[in-house]
């Protein structure tokens, strides 16, 4: 894979990153979304500095990520149970032949 260097701006600071070329769009979108959330929090909450805003946004995204992981785990467990039920039904029907 080809690596490229990009510069992103987060909370008035620039960060140089080396990433895979095919990940550039996702990094750009993530940076844009992060900037939008920072502005949203700045408009709605009192804060001392950008660190406060970054902490709130990090907490929001971490919480969302954990909820998503729990939902995926639940869905995986449900899928395994359903597949097991299907397997049992098939095995019973095959045995009767």
PyMOL CGO cylinders between C-alpha atoms (Angstrom):
from pymol import cmd
from pymol.cgo import CYLINDER

trace = [
    CYLINDER, 0.00, 0.00, 0.00, 1.09, 3.52, -0.70, 0.3, 1, 1, 1, 1, 1, 1,
    CYLINDER, 1.09, 3.52, -0.70, 1.57, 5.90, 2.21, 0.3, 1, 1, 1, 1, 1, 1,
    CYLINDER, 1.57, 5.90, 2.21, 1.04, 9.63, 1.96, 0.3, 1, 1, 1, 1, 1, 1,
    CYLINDER, 1.04, 9.63, 1.96, 1.58, 12.57, 4.28, 0.3, 1, 1, 1, 1, 1, 1,
    CYLINDER, 1.58, 12.57, 4.28, -1.32, 14.83, 5.11, 0.3, 1, 1, 1, 1, 1, 1,
    CYLINDER, -1.32, 14.83, 5.11, -1.82, 17.73, 7.47, 0.3, 1, 1, 1, 1, 1, 1,
    CYLINDER, -1.82, 17.73, 7.47, -5.02, 18.03, 9.46, 0.3, 1, 1, 1, 1, 1, 1,
    CYLINDER, -5.02, 18.03, 9.46, -6.17, 20.88, 11.65, 0.3, 1, 1, 1, 1, 1, 1,
    CYLINDER, -6.17, 20.88, 11.65, -7.79, 20.09, 14.98, 0.3, 1, 1, 1, 1, 1, 1,
    CYLINDER, -7.79, 20.09, 14.98, -8.60, 22.72, 17.62, 0.3, 1, 1, 1, 1, 1, 1,
    CYLINDER, -8.60, 22.72, 17.62, -6.42, 25.35, 15.92, 0.3, 1, 1, 1, 1, 1, 1,
    CYLINDER, -6.42, 25.35, 15.92, -3.40, 23.05, 15.71, 0.3, 1, 1, 1, 1, 1, 1,
    CYLINDER, -3.40, 23.05, 15.71, -1.95, 21.35, 12.69, 0.3, 1, 1, 1, 1, 1, 1,
    CYLINDER, -1.95, 21.35, 12.69, -0.92, 17.71, 12.78, 0.3, 1, 1, 1, 1, 1, 1,
    CYLINDER, -0.92, 17.71, 12.78, 1.15, 15.99, 10.12, 0.3, 1, 1, 1, 1, 1, 1,
    CYLINDER, 1.15, 15.99, 10.12, 0.19, 12.38, 9.62, 0.3, 1, 1, 1, 1, 1, 1,
    CYLINDER, 0.19, 12.38, 9.62, 1.47, 9.56, 7.49, 0.3, 1, 1, 1, 1, 1, 1,
    CYLINDER, 1.47, 9.56, 7.49, -1.41, 7.35, 6.43, 0.3, 1, 1, 1, 1, 1, 1,
    CYLINDER, -1.41, 7.35, 6.43, -2.36, 4.82, 3.80, 0.3, 1, 1, 1, 1, 1, 1,
    CYLINDER, -2.36, 4.82, 3.80, -3.53, 6.58, 0.64, 0.3, 1, 1, 1, 1, 1, 1,
    CYLINDER, -3.53, 6.58, 0.64, -6.87, 4.79, 0.67, 0.3, 1, 1, 1, 1, 1, 1,
    CYLINDER, -6.87, 4.79, 0.67, -7.57, 6.11, 4.20, 0.3, 1, 1, 1, 1, 1, 1,
    CYLINDER, -7.57, 6.11, 4.20, -7.20, 9.79, 3.30, 0.3, 1, 1, 1, 1, 1, 1,
    CYLINDER, -7.20, 9.79, 3.30, -10.92, 10.42, 2.79, 0.3, 1, 1, 1, 1, 1, 1,
    CYLINDER, -10.92, 10.42, 2.79, -11.86, 8.90, 6.14, 0.3, 1, 1, 1, 1, 1, 1,
    CYLINDER, -11.86, 8.90, 6.14, -9.22, 11.00, 7.93, 0.3, 1, 1, 1, 1, 1, 1,
    CYLINDER, -9.22, 11.00, 7.93, -10.48, 14.14, 6.22, 0.3, 1, 1, 1, 1, 1, 1,
    CYLINDER, -10.48, 14.14, 6.22, -14.09, 13.33, 7.08, 0.3, 1, 1, 1, 1, 1, 1,
    CYLINDER, -14.09, 13.33, 7.08, -13.15, 12.55, 10.68, 0.3, 1, 1, 1, 1, 1, 1,
    CYLINDER, -13.15, 12.55, 10.68, -11.27, 15.84, 10.97, 0.3, 1, 1, 1, 1, 1, 1,
    CYLINDER, -11.27, 15.84, 10.97, -14.24, 17.75, 9.57, 0.3, 1, 1, 1, 1, 1, 1,
    CYLINDER, -14.24, 17.75, 9.57, -16.68, 16.01, 11.89, 0.3, 1, 1, 1, 1, 1, 1,
    CYLINDER, -16.68, 16.01, 11.89, -14.42, 16.64, 14.88, 0.3, 1, 1, 1, 1, 1, 1,
    CYLINDER, -14.42, 16.64, 14.88, -14.18, 20.34, 14.01, 0.3, 1, 1, 1, 1, 1, 1,
    CYLINDER, -14.18, 20.34, 14.01, -17.95, 20.57, 13.69, 0.3, 1, 1, 1, 1, 1, 1,
    CYLINDER, -17.95, 20.57, 13.69, -18.46, 18.91, 17.08, 0.3, 1, 1, 1, 1, 1, 1,
    CYLINDER, -18.46, 18.91, 17.08, -15.89, 21.22, 18.67, 0.3, 1, 1, 1, 1, 1, 1,
    CYLINDER, -15.89, 21.22, 18.67, -17.78, 24.25, 17.32, 0.3, 1, 1, 1, 1, 1, 1,
    CYLINDER, -17.78, 24.25, 17.32, -21.08, 22.80, 18.51, 0.3, 1, 1, 1, 1, 1, 1,
    CYLINDER, -21.08, 22.80, 18.51, -19.75, 22.27, 22.03, 0.3, 1, 1, 1, 1, 1, 1,
    CYLINDER, -19.75, 22.27, 22.03, -18.15, 25.74, 22.01, 0.3, 1, 1, 1, 1, 1, 1,
    CYLINDER, -18.15, 25.74, 22.01, -21.54, 27.30, 21.22, 0.3, 1, 1, 1, 1, 1, 1,
    CYLINDER, -21.54, 27.30, 21.22, -23.47, 25.29, 23.80, 0.3, 1, 1, 1, 1, 1, 1,
    CYLINDER, -23.47, 25.29, 23.80, -21.14, 24.94, 26.80, 0.3, 1, 1, 1, 1, 1, 1,
    CYLINDER, -21.14, 24.94, 26.80, -18.95, 27.18, 28.90, 0.3, 1, 1, 1, 1, 1, 1,
    CYLINDER, -18.95, 27.18, 28.90, -15.30, 26.23, 28.59, 0.3, 1, 1, 1, 1, 1, 1,
    CYLINDER, -15.30, 26.23, 28.59, -11.93, 27.50, 29.73, 0.3, 1, 1, 1, 1, 1, 1,
    CYLINDER, -11.93, 27.50, 29.73, -9.91, 26.32, 26.76, 0.3, 1, 1, 1, 1, 1, 1,
    CYLINDER, -9.91, 26.32, 26.76, -9.97, 23.96, 23.79, 0.3, 1, 1, 1, 1, 1, 1,
    CYLINDER, -9.97, 23.96, 23.79, -8.80, 21.12, 26.04, 0.3, 1, 1, 1, 1, 1, 1,
    CYLINDER, -8.80, 21.12, 26.04, -12.22, 21.14, 27.72, 0.3, 1, 1, 1, 1, 1, 1,
    CYLINDER, -12.22, 21.14, 27.72, -13.97, 20.89, 24.36, 0.3, 1, 1, 1, 1, 1, 1,
    CYLINDER, -13.97, 20.89, 24.36, -11.66, 18.12, 23.17, 0.3, 1, 1, 1, 1, 1, 1,
    CYLINDER, -11.66, 18.12, 23.17, -12.34, 16.16, 26.35, 0.3, 1, 1, 1, 1, 1, 1,
    CYLINDER, -12.34, 16.16, 26.35, -16.12, 16.45, 25.88, 0.3, 1, 1, 1, 1, 1, 1,
    CYLINDER, -16.12, 16.45, 25.88, -15.96, 15.44, 22.23, 0.3, 1, 1, 1, 1, 1, 1,
    CYLINDER, -15.96, 15.44, 22.23, -13.63, 12.53, 23.05, 0.3, 1, 1, 1, 1, 1, 1,
    CYLINDER, -13.63, 12.53, 23.05, -16.06, 11.38, 25.73, 0.3, 1, 1, 1, 1, 1, 1,
    CYLINDER, -16.06, 11.38, 25.73, -19.00, 11.58, 23.32, 0.3, 1, 1, 1, 1, 1, 1,
    CYLINDER, -19.00, 11.58, 23.32, -17.25, 9.58, 20.60, 0.3, 1, 1, 1, 1, 1, 1,
    CYLINDER, -17.25, 9.58, 20.60, -15.83, 7.02, 23.02, 0.3, 1, 1, 1, 1, 1, 1,
    CYLINDER, -15.83, 7.02, 23.02, -19.27, 6.47, 24.51, 0.3, 1, 1, 1, 1, 1, 1,
    CYLINDER, -19.27, 6.47, 24.51, -20.78, 6.10, 21.03, 0.3, 1, 1, 1, 1, 1, 1,
    CYLINDER, -20.78, 6.10, 21.03, -18.05, 3.66, 20.06, 0.3, 1, 1, 1, 1, 1, 1,
    CYLINDER, -18.05, 3.66, 20.06, -18.65, 1.52, 23.15, 0.3, 1, 1, 1, 1, 1, 1,
    CYLINDER, -18.65, 1.52, 23.15, -22.40, 1.47, 22.53, 0.3, 1, 1, 1, 1, 1, 1,
    CYLINDER, -22.40, 1.47, 22.53, -21.77, 0.42, 18.94, 0.3, 1, 1, 1, 1, 1, 1,
    CYLINDER, -21.77, 0.42, 18.94, -19.41, -2.36, 20.03, 0.3, 1, 1, 1, 1, 1, 1,
    CYLINDER, -19.41, -2.36, 20.03, -21.99, -3.64, 22.52, 0.3, 1, 1, 1, 1, 1, 1,
    CYLINDER, -21.99, -3.64, 22.52, -24.67, -3.63, 19.82, 0.3, 1, 1, 1, 1, 1, 1,
    CYLINDER, -24.67, -3.63, 19.82, -22.40, -5.51, 17.43, 0.3, 1, 1, 1, 1, 1, 1,
    CYLINDER, -22.40, -5.51, 17.43, -21.63, -8.06, 20.11, 0.3, 1, 1, 1, 1, 1, 1,
    CYLINDER, -21.63, -8.06, 20.11, -25.34, -8.48, 20.85, 0.3, 1, 1, 1, 1, 1, 1,
    CYLINDER, -25.34, -8.48, 20.85, -26.10, -8.86, 17.13, 0.3, 1, 1, 1, 1, 1, 1,
    CYLINDER, -26.10, -8.86, 17.13, -23.29, -11.41, 16.77, 0.3, 1, 1, 1, 1, 1, 1,
    CYLINDER, -23.29, -11.41, 16.77, -24.67, -13.42, 19.69, 0.3, 1, 1, 1, 1, 1, 1,
    CYLINDER, -24.67, -13.42, 19.69, -28.18, -13.28, 18.25, 0.3, 1, 1, 1, 1, 1, 1,
    CYLINDER, -28.18, -13.28, 18.25, -26.86, -14.42, 14.87, 0.3, 1, 1, 1, 1, 1, 1,
    CYLINDER, -26.86, -14.42, 14.87, -24.99, -17.35, 16.43, 0.3, 1, 1, 1, 1, 1, 1,
    CYLINDER, -24.99, -17.35, 16.43, -28.13, -18.41, 18.29, 0.3, 1, 1, 1, 1, 1, 1,
    CYLINDER, -28.13, -18.41, 18.29, -30.28, -18.22, 15.14, 0.3, 1, 1, 1, 1, 1, 1,
    CYLINDER, -30.28, -18.22, 15.14, -27.71, -20.14, 13.11, 0.3, 1, 1, 1, 1, 1, 1,
    CYLINDER, -27.71, -20.14, 13.11, -27.56, -22.78, 15.82, 0.3, 1, 1, 1, 1, 1, 1,
    CYLINDER, -27.56, -22.78, 15.82, -31.36, -23.11, 15.71, 0.3, 1, 1, 1, 1, 1, 1,
    CYLINDER, -31.36, -23.11, 15.71, -31.26, -23.45, 11.92, 0.3, 1, 1, 1, 1, 1, 1,
    CYLINDER, -31.26, -23.45, 11.92, -28.51, -26.04, 12.21, 0.3, 1, 1, 1, 1, 1, 1,
    CYLINDER, -28.51, -26.04, 12.21, -30.57, -28.05, 14.70, 0.3, 1, 1, 1, 1, 1, 1,
    CYLINDER, -30.57, -28.05, 14.70, -33.63, -27.97, 12.45, 0.3, 1, 1, 1, 1, 1, 1,
    CYLINDER, -33.63, -27.97, 12.45, -31.57, -29.04, 9.45, 0.3, 1, 1, 1, 1, 1, 1,
    CYLINDER, -31.57, -29.04, 9.45, -29.89, -31.83, 11.38, 0.3, 1, 1, 1, 1, 1, 1,
    CYLINDER, -29.89, -31.83, 11.38, -33.27, -33.14, 12.58, 0.3, 1, 1, 1, 1, 1, 1,
    CYLINDER, -33.27, -33.14, 12.58, -34.67, -33.06, 9.05, 0.3, 1, 1, 1, 1, 1, 1,
    CYLINDER, -34.67, -33.06, 9.05, -31.59, -34.72, 7.57, 0.3, 1, 1, 1, 1, 1, 1,
    CYLINDER, -31.59, -34.72, 7.57, -31.75, -37.46, 10.19, 0.3, 1, 1, 1, 1, 1, 1,
    CYLINDER, -31.75, -37.46, 10.19, -35.33, -38.27, 9.24, 0.3, 1, 1, 1, 1, 1, 1,
    CYLINDER, -35.33, -38.27, 9.24, -34.34, -39.08, 5.64, 0.3, 1, 1, 1, 1, 1, 1,
]
cmd.load_cgo(trace, "trace")
